[in-house]
Amino acid sequence: MAFFKRELSPIERFEVALKDKLSARQKLAERLRGTEADLAEKRAAAEQLAVAGANNSRLDRAEASMRAVEERAKTLRAELLEVEDQVASAERALADAKAQRDRDALADQIEAMAAAIERAAPGFEAGATALVEAVTKSALSIPEASRFSSSVDAVRSEVRAATDLICWELRSAAVRTRAGNANLANIALSEADQPPSAELERQLIYTLHPLRWREGDEVRKAPAFAVVGLPKALLALALQHQHVDHLNARRVQTLMHLHGSAGHNGEPEDDDPQLVDLDALLAEEQPSAQADVA
């Protein structure tokens, strides 16, 4: 009967290599201790012969024996230092392999989350479509039902775009995690992750320029190339002036691949020449609109 030996994993290989190096270090250390003990005896014997006034031939033999042991001890010390370096290298390799194993496990979980979202998305899409068709395919036309249908259709579009975005971000995070370039514990909440104000209606949108606007007494800012929850009162204005675009827009998909969705260069400074003040822009638009009406 043929027996097949199981192939060792990287961690097991590094553990075997480290075990071999530790065993070699222990053996060398034991040999060095024995040699140093022998050297101490040779030195003591040579000292006794010299003190006792032994003849030259005996002293020569004692010194030659002592030098031979000294050379052997010196060689063993050099070999032990080399093995010590090899042990340290093997320990680092084992630690790196374990860290990579942990990163791979975390990346697998992130990719599994993305796959689960993709599997669940068609169910949501089908449910939303059924709700819309329940109104649009009816022979009756009721304003309340039509508004409901329009709201569901808008939410469906937003969820579709948000699903594509989060799956892309999760897979990008998995790649960075495998490479050791991600620090998930220190990822700050983006504007999109922060809970929106209960009294303010928002829509997720992608910024093309750094923005600033006021919500009550609070001044909010968003960097360029970020997904933010923009108040719907400012949405049409920002879209009209090409400062933002919808998440499912083709250029937004390209920009997200280039810059991500967390913002470029962090929160903009007040003196940033590219910073767009949406409130000031709205104030400029209102007199123009009144003049057009007049």
N, C-alpha and C positions, 0 to 999 in steps of 0.2 A: 504494500500500500504506500502511495506517495504522500508525503506530508509537506505542506507548503507553509513556509515561515511567514508570519504576518509582518507586513512592512511597518516599520516604526514611524510614528508621527514626528514632526520636527522637534517638538518639545521632548519626546522620549529620546531622540537622538542626542539632543543637547544634554539631557540628564545623564545618559550613558557616558558621554564624553567627559562631563564634569566629574562623574564618579571615578573614571579612569585616572583623571588628572589628580584628584584628591588621594587616590590610592598610591600613585607614583610619588606624590609629595610626602606622604607618610613614610614610605619605604626609604626615600632619600634622607629624610630627617632622622630616621633611626640609624641609617648607615653613618650619617655625619656625627651623631652623638657617640656612636661606638668609636669612630676614628678620632674624635676629639678626646675621648677618654684614653685611647691608646697613645695619642700625642702627649697628654699630660703625664702618662707613665714614662714615656721615652725621655721627656724633659727632666723628670725627677731622677731617672737613672743616670742621665748624662751629668746632672748637677752633682749627684753623689760621687760619681767617678772623678769629676774634676776636684771636688773638695778632698777626696781621699788621695789625690795625687797619682791617679792611674797613669800608665804609660801612654805614649802618643798613639800607638796603634789601637788601643782600646777606646781612647777618646775619639779617634777618627771614625771607628766603626759606630760608636754611639751617636756621633753627630750625623753620620750618613743615614743611619736608621731613622733618626729624628726628622731629618730633612725630607726623607721619602714619605713619612707619615704627614708632614706639613703640606707637601705637594698634593697628596691624596685628599686631605681636608680642604685645601683651597679649591681643588677641582669639584668636590662635592658641594661646596658653598655656591660656586658658580652655577652648577646644575640645578641646585635648589632654588636659586633666584629665578632661573629661567622657567622652572616649573611653576613657581609662584605667579609669574606673569601669565602663564598659560591657564592657570586656575582662575585668575581674575578675568581673563578674556572669556573663558567658558561660562563663568557666572554671569557676565554681561550678556552673552549670547542667549543664555537660558532666560534671563529676565526679559530681553527683547522679544523672544519667542512667546513667552507668556503674555506680554503686553499686546502683541499682535493677535494672539488668540482671543483676548478679551475684546479688542477692537473689532475683530471679525464677527464675534458673537453679537456685539452691539449693532454693527452694520447690518447683519442678517435680520435683526429685529426691526430696524428702520425700514429695510426693503420689504419685510413682511407687512408692515403697517401700510406702506404705499400700495402693495398688491391688494390688501383687504379693502382699502378705499376704492380702488378701481373696480373690484368685484361688487361693491355695494352701490356704486354710482348708477349702474343701469336700473336697479330697483327704484331708486329715487326718481330717475328720469321717467320710468314707466308710470309711476304713481302720479307725478306732476302732469304728464301728458294725459292721463285718464281724467284728472280733474279739469284740465283745460277743455278736453273734448266733451266732457259732460255738459259744458255750457255752450261751446261753439256749435256742436252738432244738434242742439235742441232747436225745435221750431220756434220756441218763445225767445223774445229778446227783452231781458230785464236789466236795467242799468246796474243794479247792485251785483248781479251775477256776472255781468260783463267786466265790471271793475275787479271783481274777485279773480276772474279768468286772466285778466291782464297782469294782475299782481303775481299770480302763480307763474305765469309765463316769464315774467321778469326775474323772479327768484330762480326759476329753472336755468335761465341763461347765466345768472351769477354763480350758481352752484356748479354748473358745468365748467365755467372758467376757473373757479376757485379749486375745483378738483384737479384740473390739469396742472394748476400752479403748485398745489401742495404736493402732488405726486412727484413733480419735477424737483421741488426743493428737497423732499425726503430722499430721493435717489442721489441728488448731489451731496446731501449730508452724509449718506452712506459711503459714497466714494471718498469724501474727505476723512471720514472716520477710519476707513481701512488704511488710508495713507498716513494716518496720525496727524492730520492737519486740522482736526475739529476739536473744539473745546465746548461741548454741549452744556457743561455746567455754567459757563459764563456768557451764554447767548442772551442778550438783553431782549426784552419784549419790544417788538416793533409797534408802530402805531396801529397796525392791523390787529395785533394781539391784545391791545388794551381795550377794556370794555367800553363801548360807546356810552355817551351820556343818555340817560333814559328819556330825556325830553327832546333830544335832537336826533332827527332822522338822517342816517348816513348811507353811503354806498361805497363799496370797495372799488378803488380806482388806482391806476398806476401813474405816478408822477413822472413828467418829462423834464421839469425844472424844479428847483427848490422853492417851496411855497411857505407863506405865512398867512394866518387868518386869526380872527378873534372869536372866541366863544364866551360870551359874557365878560367876565373880568380876566379870563385866561387867554394868553396869546399862544397859539399852537403853531408848530413848525413841522415841516416834512422835507427831508432831503430829496434830491433828484433820484429817480430810479428806485422808488419804494412803493409798496402796496400800502395804502392808507385808507382810513374810513373818512371820506370827505363829506361835510354836510351837504345835503342835496340842494340847499339854497344856493350854494356856490358852484354846484356841479356843472350846470349848463354854461356858466360864464367861463370856467376853467377849460371845458371842452372846446368852446368856441374859439378861445385864444391859443389852443394847442399846448396848454400847459399840462394836461393830463390826457389819458386815453383809457379805453375799456380794457379789462384784463384779457378778453378774447381777441383783441386786435392783433393783426399779424406782426406789426412792428413791435408791439409790447412783448410778444413771445421771443423775438430776436433780442430785444434789450434785456430781458430777464436772463437769457442764456449768457449775455455778455457781462451784465452787472449784478444779477441776482434781484432780490426783491426787498432787501433790508436797507437800501439806501446807499448812496455813494458819498464817502467822506464824512459820514456822520451828520449830526444836526447842523443846518446852515447857520452862519453867523449873521448878525444884523447888518453888517457892512458888506455882505456878499453881493457883488454887482449883479449876479444872476437871480437873486432872491426876488420872487414875485409876491407882492402884497395883494391878496385877493380882495380884501375889503376896500383898499384904495382903488383897485381896478373896477370894482362894483360901483363905487361912488362916481367914477368917471363915466361909467356907462349910463347911469340913471339920467343925468342932465341931457345926454345925447338922445336917449330914448324919448324924453319929454319933448325935446326940440323936434324930433321926427313926428311925434303926434301932433304938435302944433302946426 
